[in-house]
């Protein structure tokens, strides 16, 4: 059995390697990563001769932890959906589901099956986390431009804040390492509460603080979100490939949004403090899930029906 599991790990490692080389911006990488981790843990259990009692306790603790974490992820998605569009549909669906666990607890099959749905979200979060980390490690500094800095809000309605400054700093660092200084596009429109556009504020800051040549800058000042940042910038650059700069936690979702629009772009991240990065990473996960809401609803239902089937069979 140990040899069989080891062969599976080798196959998954090979598949992961070629997938990263072919296209590092995909959740498929996370799928390979999770299966690899599962098989590595299984192999260690065999090699260490873990007792059945310990294994049962481990599974129980893991299951309970996954269910609790799944609830947190689901509620985080509801919060993200509400802040983004004020749609109440997802909130009603989630709270109806959570309520059904309490009100239908007398139905043993449902009581045992319903929590499995939360594990689905843990599975998706694992895919997202692994894919995001590997993408960040895989993408290196570009050798040529253009470079694009994405806006992220202004402080006091006209000033560049810390987070956006780190994005500019990362782009300037890469630009200065290139043999030919590239064009840098600053992308971000003017919000309702802002005195100037994010693009103009970022360019002024980059020129005055980091000495970016003014004639090497362009403004895209109509976008209001990341999707539009990428769309309008691509149009401005006549669809040529580019590297965009955003915050570390936001890079992977940005690349996925570029792929949705068939835009050839890579992403790089500016530094973000850990205490801000962690909650922002959860927000990014909710954003990635919202890219394919219908697909996840369908797969969630399939996952839940499978759980009920397993528990019905176990009763008999």
N, C-alpha and C positions, 0 to 999 in steps of 0.2 A: 504493500500500500504506500509506503514512504517513497519508493521509486516512482510510482504512478503520480503522486502529488508533485514530486520534484519535476517530472516531465511537463506537467501542466504549468508549473511556474515558469519553466524555460520557454514554453510556447507563448504564454501571456507576455513575458518580458520581450520576446521577439516582436510580437504584434504591437506592443506599446512603443518599442523603438522605431519601427517603420511608420507608425502613425504619427509620432512626434516629428519625424523627418518630413513626412508628406504634408501634414497640416496640424500644427500644434494648437490651433484655435478650435477645439471641438470637445464636447462633453464625453465623447467616446473614450478619450484618454482616461478620464475619471472612472469609467466603467472597467477598463482593463486594470487600473490601479486598485480598485476595490476587490476585484476577484483575485488579484495577486496577493493583496494583504490577507484575504481570507484563507488562501491556500498556504501562505507562509505560517500563519497562526496555527492552522490545522497540522501542518508538518511538525511544528514545534511541540504540539501536544503529543503527537506520536513519539517523537524522539525523547521527550522528557517523561513519557509514560504517565500522563496525568490521569488520576483516578476518576471513575465515573461520578463519584459524589462531588468532587471538585468541579467537574465539567458541568454537572447539572446546576450547581450553585452559580457558576460563571454565566451560564446561559440565562438563568433567571435574573441576575443582576443586570446583564446586558439588555435583556428585553425590557425591564422596567425603566432603565436609563434611556433607552431608545424611545419609548412611549412618551416619557416626560419631555425629552428634547424635541420630539415630533410635535407635541402640543405647542411648544414655544415657537417652532418654525411656522406652524399654521397660523398662529395669532400674529406673528410678525408679517406674514403675507397679507393678512386682513388689514393690518395697520398700513402697510405700504400701498395696497390697492385703494384704501380710503383716502390717503393723503394725495395720491396721484390723480384720482378721477372722481372721488366721492360716490362711487358706485356701491350700492348696498347689497348687491346680489351675492358676491363672494362671502361677505360677512354673514348674511342670513344662512347660506349653505353651510359654512363652518360651524356656526353656533347651533344650527339644527342637528348637525352630526354629533357635536359634543353633548348636546342635550339628550340625544337618543341613547347615548351610553348610560346615562343616569336613569332615564325613564323606562328603558327596556332591559334593565339589568336582570329581570326575572327570566328573560329569554336567554338561556345559557349559551346558545350558539352565537347569538349577536354579541353578548357580553364578552365572549372569548375572541370573536372575530374582528369586531370594530377597532380595537387598538392597533391591529395590523396596519391600518391605513396610515397611522402616524409614522410607522416604520418606512413607508414609501417616501415620505418627505425627508427622513433621515438619509435614506439611500440617495435621493437626489442631491441633498446637501453634500454628501460625501463625494459624489461625482463632480459637483461644482468646485468644491474646495481643492481636490486633487488636480483637476484640469487647470484651475486658475494658478495654482502654485507652480505646476510644471511649465505652463506658458510663460510665466514671469521669469523662470530660470532659463528657459530656452531662448528667448528673444534677446539678442545682443544689440549694442549700439549700431545704428546705421552708418554706412560708408558714404552715403550721399543723400541729398534732400529730395523734396522739400520736407520740412518739419511743421507740425501743426500743434499749437497749444490750445487745449480746450478750456473754456471758461468754467468757473465754479462759484460764481457769486462775488459780490464786492462788499467791502467793509465801509460803513458810513456813507454808502450810496455812490462812492466814487473811487475808493482806494482798493488796491490789491491786498488780499489777506494772506495769511501764512500758508494755507493749503495751495492756493493758486500760485504763490511765489515759488513753492517747491516744484511745481510743474514747469514754470518758466526756467528755473535754475537747472532742472534736468535737461531741458531742450537746449539751453545755451551751452551746457557742458558738452553735450554730444556735437553741437554745431562747431564748437571751437576745436574739436579733435578731428574734424574732417579736413581733407586736403583743400577743398574749395568751400568757402563759407556758404551755407545754403540759404534759400528763401525760408523765412519763418512766418507762417500764417497764424494770426491770433484770432481765435474763433469764439464768438459769444455776443449775443445781442444785448439790447438795453432793456432791463426789466422795468416794471411799472414804478418801482420805488427807487430807481437808479438815475443819477444825473447824467451819466455817459454810458456808452456801451462797454461791456466787459472787454471786448476786443481792443478798444481804444485805451482803456485803463491798463491792460496788460502790455500793450506796445509801449506806452509812455514809460511804464515801470521798467521794462526790459532795456529800453534805450538809455534811460537815465541811470539805472542801477548796475546793469551788466554790460553796458557799452555795445549793445547790439546795433549794427549799422542800420540807420533808418531806411536806407534804400534797399535793404534786404528783408523788409517786412511787408506783409500784406494784411488787410483786415477783412474778416468775414463777420459782419456785425448785424446779421438778421436772425440768427438761430436762437432758439429758446430752450433747447434740450440737446442731449447727446446725439440722438438720431439726426436732428437737423444740423448739428455741428458737422457731422461727417458728410451728410448729404450736400449741404451748401458749399463746404470746403472742396469736396470732390468736383463740384461744378466749377468753382473758381479756378481750380487747377487743371481743368479740362480732362478730368478722369485719370490723371497720372497717379501712380502709386505714391503713398506718403507714409510717414511715421507720425503718429499722434502721441501727445503727452498729456496724461491725466494723473490722477492720484493712484497709488499702488493698488488699492482695493477695487478701483473702477476699471482697470485695464481690460480684464477678460470680457466683461460685459460690453465694453466699447468695441472690441474686436468682433464679438458676435453680432452686434448691431451693424457693423460694417459688412459682414458677410451676408446679412439679410438683404442689404441693398446692393450686393455684388460689387462692393467697393474694395479695391486692393489696398489694404492698409495694415500696418503693424502698430502695436501699442507699447508704450514705455511708461513707467510710473515714477512720479515724484514722491519723495519721502513723506510718510504720514506717521504721527506718533501712535504707539500701540493702543493707548486708551481710546483713541478715536477710530483707529482702523478696525477694531473688532466689531463694534456695533455697525459700522459702515459696511463691513463685509456681509453681515446678516441682511442689511438692506439691499446689497447687490444681489444676493441670492434670490430674494423676493423679486427683484427686477428681472433676473434671468428666467425665473419660472413664469413670469407674466408674458414673456416672449412667445410662449406656446401654451397658453392657458387651456384651450380646448383639448389639446393632446394630453395634458396632465390630468384633466378631468376624466377623460376616457380611460387612461391607464390607471388612475386611482380606483375607478369603478371595477375594472378588471382585477386589480390587486385585491379589492375587498371581496369580490365574488369568489376568487380563488381561496381566500382565507376562510370564507364560510363553507366552501366545499370541503376543505381539509377538516374543519371542525365537525361538520355533519358526518363525515366518514369516521372520524375518531369516536363519535358517540356510539356508532354501531360496530 
